[in-house]
Amino acid sequence: MASGKRVISGRRPSRRQTKDVVFETRDKNVRSLYEMLNIIDGKASALLSFNALLLAAISIWLQYVPQNYLHLFLDLAFLVLLASCFFLLWIIWLHWPQSSEASTLDAFRRARTRRYRISWVLSMIAVFVVSAVSVVHTVGTGLKAFGHCQSGPCAHFFGPDVFGNLDHDR
């Protein structure tokens, strides 16, 4: 139990002790707001973990990509993900309002929800950019590998100056 007291088998805490231990307040609205804040914190934590994995993948990919548009788009996705992480860390930062009044908690919940939505949109933009870059790169690599992109606009578009191949320097 959260109260730090041991529960002896067969003995149940009194109803009043349970309410005081389980809920910080008896106000149903305040409890509901705390539950919503916990949900937002959980979602923010999960999205932060996802962003960390995507940032790691992009940073590894950037080591192999020459300085071209492919590199530029990956850099932009990296910066957007960093902005998303900023908003997520702002949500997770443990700063609770001094009072546990419903109006104060509701304002706090709305601010956290707004930051989460901004962060989610930024993460989705980064995922879209990384997905688009991956598709363009895969198509270009496939066309070059099978000899269908030897000259003309295709060769220029997937050449080292525009989108280039992943192992261009090798």
Residue pairs with C-beta under 8 A, 6 or more apart in sequence:
1 7
1 13
1 21
2 21
2 22
3 13
3 17
3 20
3 21
5 13
7 13
13 21
19 26
23 31
24 30
24 31
24 34
24 100
25 31
25 100
27 100
27 102
29 102
30 100
30 101
30 102
30 105
33 102
33 105
33 106
33 109
34 105
36 109
37 105
37 108
37 109
37 112
40 91
40 109
40 112
40 113
40 116
41 91
41 92
41 112
43 116
44 88
44 91
44 92
44 112
44 116
44 119
45 88
45 92
47 84
47 88
47 116
47 119
47 120
47 123
48 85
48 88
48 89
48 92
50 123
51 81
51 84
51 85
51 88
51 123
51 126
52 85
54 81
54 123
54 126
54 127
54 130
55 78
55 81
55 82
55 85
57 130
58 74
58 77
58 78
58 81
58 130
59 78
61 74
61 166
62 71
62 74
62 75
62 78
64 166
64 167
64 169
65 71
65 74
65 164
65 166
65 168
66 160
66 164
66 168
66 169
68 160
68 161
68 162
68 163
68 164
69 162
69 163
70 133
70 136
70 137
70 163
70 164
73 129
73 132
73 133
74 129
74 130
74 133
76 129
77 125
77 126
77 129
77 130
77 133
78 126
80 122
80 123
80 125
80 126
80 129
81 122
81 123
81 126
83 122
84 118
84 119
84 120
84 122
84 123
84 126
85 119
87 115
87 116
87 118
87 119
87 122
88 115
88 116
88 119
90 115
91 112
91 115
91 116
91 119
96 108
97 104
97 105
97 107
97 108
98 104
136 163
137 163
137 165
137 166
140 149
140 157
140 158
140 163
140 165
141 165
141 166
143 149
143 154
143 158
144 158
144 165
148 154
149 155
149 158
156 162
157 163
158 164
158 165
160 168
